[in-house]
Amino acid sequence: MWLEEVRGRERGELRARRFEAAARARRAASLALSNRKEFATPHHGAVNSLQVDLTEGRYLLSGASDGSAAVFDVWNATEYETGFIAKHRHILLVDKQHQNGHKFAISAAVWYPVDTGLFVTASFDQYVKVWDTNSTQVVMDFKMPGKVFTAAMSPVATTHMLIATGSADVQVRLCDIASGAFTHTLSGHRDGIMSLEWSASSEWVLTSGGCDGAIRFWDIRRAGCFRVLDQSQSQLGRRSPLLKSTTENDHIDSVGPSTSTRSLAQKRTGNSKNSSTMRRGQNLIHGHMQQRLHPGLSSSQNRATSHYGAVTGLRTTKDGMYLLSSGSDSRLRLWDIDSGCNTLVNFEAMRLQTGKPLQLAVTEDPSLVFVPCMASIKAYNLWSGTTFRTFRGHYELVNCCYYSEQDQELYTGSNDRQILVWSPSTPALTEMEDDEKRHGLSAADEDNWSD
């Protein structure tokens, strides 16, 4: 099969980007428990958070319920067992014995997006701490009013250094690394915040999921949230590729349907003569609505829910077009971010943990979503909702999973204190490029071929 794709690429039947996408999809589909890479974790409690750094894709950061955080080098093994199994031991560890270590469980551990010199940990001891990787010392810390369930930093931010934090308190708090102080709070949830996710396309947009079952979108430059997702508002399946996305301003300001959706509805009704009048009327109504509801929303919209229970996990696709959410109602939902609609993808039956945040992972296609389901990880087809594969290897509840785009490996952590790595069995892209050269394909051809 791979040989046919190479020959199709050679004949020009398969474009370069599609060739690369097909190769990545094949590797993601062939994930299996690695028999050549093993992590020797120093944690004495459940692994709650995992992340590979966003700059090099080399260092894996983990946080555990015993209050410890560790860093592993996923490229270079510490030692080799029987000559075949690469054993990776931690190259950095901070735990309760550290003078500035956390006293209770670490709920989230995230890398500073710009480089690997800093990382952030959030804990049930009500502290969020920023660590210097080189000196393993706390650069600054932030005291929260309750248990901190989650923390997140924007992967695309260029003008701010904000840490969004969600705690047992009903407010989302933004901590500024540059100044070492709180910038402001985001109020709207009626219960604690268990999950946070920054937009993949805008550094100003933040998504929060609360124990009240609501998912709220915030523009951190403005007061109040600008959208609350409602599971009763739906659209069937993926967005049509012919519909153009709204501009950023329309996306932020819109509470109702997007501009493209309204124009399509007018074309369907055939009311072209009155379209300008209708548009003016809608703008007046919309403007009045914004003025009347600022800084929040109407009571009906404000009480909209996305899940029948706490929102335990959020993950956006790499293109920033779709949002995945998991809830304590054991439901996984896919949302169109532009329209704010539930896409009605019916994900097959799953059983999720209800008492703690879950870390979801998505392939960069996106085609697969990885969900911790009790003691296993289920990979679902993102668009059909069918179970693609179930990964079993942990002995206890799985809490987090992270998909590394660079190595195309899946890392999972659970209550059994183990970090498992799932590697593809098909050749890597570097090996595929060698195959291209052997079949007469030049690497420079990729620049000449585009979709």
Sequence and secondary structure as in RCSB ss.txt:
>XXXX:A:sequence
MWLEEVRGRERGELRARRFEAAARARRAASLALSNRKEFATPHHGAVNSLQVDLTEGRYLLSGASDGSAAVFDVW
NATEYETGFIAKHRHILLVDKQHQNGHKFAISAAVWYPVDTGLFVTASFDQYVKVWDTNSTQVVMDFKMPGKVFT
AAMSPVATTHMLIATGSADVQVRLCDIASGAFTHTLSGHRDGIMSLEWSASSEWVLTSGGCDGAIRFWDIRRAGC
FRVLDQSQSQLGRRSPLLKSTTENDHIDSVGPSTSTRSLAQKRTGNSKNSSTMRRGQNLIHGHMQQRLHPGLSSS
QNRATSHYGAVTGLRTTKDGMYLLSSGSDSRLRLWDIDSGCNTLVNFEAMRLQTGKPLQLAVTEDPSLVFVPCMA
SIKAYNLWSGTTFRTFRGHYELVNCCYYSEQDQELYTGSNDRQILVWSPSTPALTEMEDDEKRHGLSAADEDNWS
D
>XXXX:A:secstr
 HHHHHHHHHTTSS HHHHHHHHHHHHHHTEEE SSEEEE   SS EEEEEE TTTS EEEEEETTS EEEEESS
S SEEETTTEEEEEEEEEE TTSTT  SS EEEEEE SS TTEEEEEETTSEEEEEETTTTEEEEEEE SS EEE
EEE TT SS  EEEEEESSSSEEEEETTTTEEEEEE   SS EEEEEE SS TTEEEEEETTS EEEEETTSSSE
EEE  TTSB  SS  TTS    HHHHHH SSS HHHHHHHHHHHT  TTHHHHHHHHHHHHHHHHHHHTTS  HH
HHT  SSSS EEEEEE TTSSEEEEEETTS EEEEETTTTEE           SSS  B EE SSS EEEEEETT
EEEEEETTT  EEEEEE  SS EEEEEEETTTTEEEEEETTS EEEEEESS  HHHHHHHHHHTT  TTHHHH  
 
